[in-house]
């Protein structure tokens, strides 16, 4: 490992992260951070940097289409700052080795980790794999104009490393998401009379079913399919029995089921058969990499911990093997006064490069 090169790139990467924090980049509003990322890569001698909408990507200098390609992907969009912030979310303050700011942890640190790794290997002539770095947009809202919009533009990908804060543990499996918009049907009537059918009461039965139902198949890494009712809306006037009650359900799916299988089970078992159950999308799928994959074998040999993730990332839309890993802690994501420790960044970069050196057969 070239420690002097690594030290320079790491220091520059931290300054890049500070610049990204200074620049608001909520989902669908990442144009300025996309421009910063293009400039950063070009200033480091990266040739042919591409941009589509607010997504950026580039390939290593000696890209060979006859070699397999590894995609390094993380996102540069953020959620809106929480109202309970006590600090300026766009001020990258460093105190006692801690860098504060919106997006510092999710996913600034992981993004810097992968950009630095890409630059470290960028001009090597002896790589058995190609690299593509892709800082992308709209991850936080699973937007159509995020990573999904550029995947067809990329060359064939062998596998991907997705940067998210995982305490540098490697997620080998990840739950998918199925969001359901449900409507319980009733019949309007006067609240003072014994007329009508109260849709709220019918919805309560359905909601309790979602709360208590257990799917039969359990994943060894991801556990059970989990259903959570996350919103309810019904009624207009205090004296009118509502004829409909709408509720929203967040379903986290494991690799044991497809989205359609889960939907079919729900429709077959929900108490009120006239309740309308509409899925928003089947696009965010569960993912799992083969534990015999060479990258996983090397990671295990270097002491990386493996885990199954209950949260979803851009892995969900990738049609090839992938893992999720990065410095920082998922528990800090979307919280007020978000932060990442500088030594988490430096340690993560060193571990990632060491992992790739071993995987690529370049370790000395």
Buried (B, 14 or more C-beta within 10 A) or exposed (E): EEEEEBEEBBEBBBEBBBBBBBBBBBBBBBBBBBBBBBEBBEEBEBEEBBBBBBBBBBBBBEBBEEBEBBBBBBBBBBBEBEEEBEBBBBEBBEEEEBBBBBBBBBBBBBBBBBBBBBBBBBEEEEBEBBBBBBBBBBBBBBBEBBBBBBBEEBEEBBBBBBBBBBBBBBBBBBBBBBBBBBBBBBEBBEEEEEEBBBBBEBBBEBBEBBEEEEBEEEBEBBEBBBBEBEEBEBBEEEEEBBBBBBBBBBBBBBBBBBBEBBBEBBEEEBEBEEBBBEBEEBBBBBBBBEEEBEBBEBBEEEEBEBBBBBBBBBBBBBEBBBBBBBBBBBEBBBBBBBBBBBEBBBBBBBBBBBBBBBBBEBEE
